[in-house]
Amino acid sequence: MATTRPCIVGQMGSTRFYETTMTAGELAKSVRPARETDGWATASIDERIQREVNTTRVRNTIVPYLANHPDRFFGSFIVLADQGMLNFEPLTKLVGDLPGAYMDSVESMGFLTIKGKGSLVALDGQHRLVAFREVITNPAELGAMAGSVGDDEVCVLFLEFESAVKTRRIFNKVNRNAKPTGKSDNVITSEDDGYAIVTRRLLDVDFDGPLAKRDTEDGPYEPVEWMSTTLPKSSNKFTTLSAVYETVKEVLMARGYSDFGERENPVAPPEKALSEAYELIADWYRTLLTLPVYAEALEHPSKIAGIRHSPTDPRSLLLRPVGQIALGKALVRAEEESKDADSLPVLLDRVAKISWSPSPNNIWRDVIVRADGRMIAKKDAYELAADLTCYLILPGLPEEQVTKLWQSWNTARGRDPFSPVDDLEDDQMPQDLPEQIL
């Protein structure tokens, strides 16, 4: 059965495309994902991966978003049609003479008839397509908005099949060159991730955010780098937005806000919960910023770069995002272990007594910093540094936990904690953990 839709036609390079709309129900019924049996497909690993639908991602992320979010929106689908299925008629065939200023535009506007015989294949958007099918098929089980999803209108770009080589090239470029937004962009723009919303408020003057723009002895100052996840050597920024976000998430999850993320819940938390979470994390950050190195940095930001990149300064790693993320994790763990809601000031007093120097012979070498001073920004590094910090500032940890830390710390530093001592060379001998700060 043929379908006719209003359409705009365009040309990019040698490729003619037709832009129109369909309801989600029409799309789910008439278009299918790309698969191995399509004649233009190849057996290359990357294209096989691109064709493979990640059902976990569909069910855990896209389906809940469609079924629960009133502001749901997707970009265009790209659909390949078999030869002969598309017929475009411009408006100039249907209307009389128009003023000259409109003629060029009218030539590109008209109606697209999609004939029923043939195949329609999603070149881009197959995960979204499968999610639409899931929601439309089982609306009652999935969410409050699911029943209306089938009537949603979506934008579709139709291409007509010309050759296997050309189709394969388009499919590959569209999927391979799609670049996801970065961490900072996600924190800046998300209106549904509760952790991101609360993080932004920490930088907001209107919320009296502890990381908001301020006047310092060096002049007006914005402490947080929000455009990049790294800090150039010359930067006097206190930290990065992504580092703040990671710490916010760590603190709030430890205090029961485990469903604040967009992955856990595609709809933003209610304002009451956001306000309560913000007050909690803002108080936590205000206490954190009493740490002497942080208080000095925020009053004299011109000193930050010198301290951060000093090879011997005992405060250096505390002004690097990797060190700040590790410290946040450590403080959360120590607070939980201490079972004392008011333990943070005491823990920070101990943190200030630790040497955070990146020098080659320091306790952090090969934990979060290499011998040449470069940081190790990996999950395992954060976790080990957090465990080591927690041990240093909190006495009375279980013996089994301390033994496991000793093994992990020595292993990371290239020493063997498992072989008999008699079998080891001097540079393989495990070392004792550093003394705790009491």
Sequence and secondary structure as in RCSB ss.txt:
>XXXX:A:sequence
MATTRPCIVGQMGSTRFYETTMTAGELAKSVRPARETDGWATASIDERIQREVNTTRVRNTIVPYLANHPDRFFG
SFIVLADQGMLNFEPLTKLVGDLPGAYMDSVESMGFLTIKGKGSLVALDGQHRLVAFREVITNPAELGAMAGSVG
DDEVCVLFLEFESAVKTRRIFNKVNRNAKPTGKSDNVITSEDDGYAIVTRRLLDVDFDGPLAKRDTEDGPYEPVE
WMSTTLPKSSNKFTTLSAVYETVKEVLMARGYSDFGERENPVAPPEKALSEAYELIADWYRTLLTLPVYAEALEH
PSKIAGIRHSPTDPRSLLLRPVGQIALGKALVRAEEESKDADSLPVLLDRVAKISWSPSPNNIWRDVIVRADGRM
IAKKDAYELAADLTCYLILPGLPEEQVTKLWQSWNTARGRDPFSPVDDLEDDQMPQDLPEQIL
>XXXX:A:secstr
  EEEEEEEEEETTEEEEEEEEEHHHHHHH EE  TTSTT    HHHHHHHS  HHHIIIIIHHHHHH TT    
 EEEEE TTSEEEEEGGGTS    HHHHHHHHTEEEEEE SSS EEEEE HHHHHHHHHHHHSHHHH TTGGGGG
G EEEEEEEE   HHHHHHHHHHHHHS     HHHHHHH SS HHHHHHHHHT GGGT TTS EEETTEEE  EE
 S SS  TT   SEEHHHHHHHHHHHHHHTT TT STTT SS   HHHHHHHHHHHHHHHHHHTTSHHHHHHHH 
GGGHHHHHT SS TTGGGGSHHHHHHHHHHHHHHHHHHT TT HHHHHHHHTTS     TTSTTBTTTB TTS B
  SHHHHHHHHHHHHHHH     HHHHHHHHHHHHHHTT  SSS GGG  GGG          
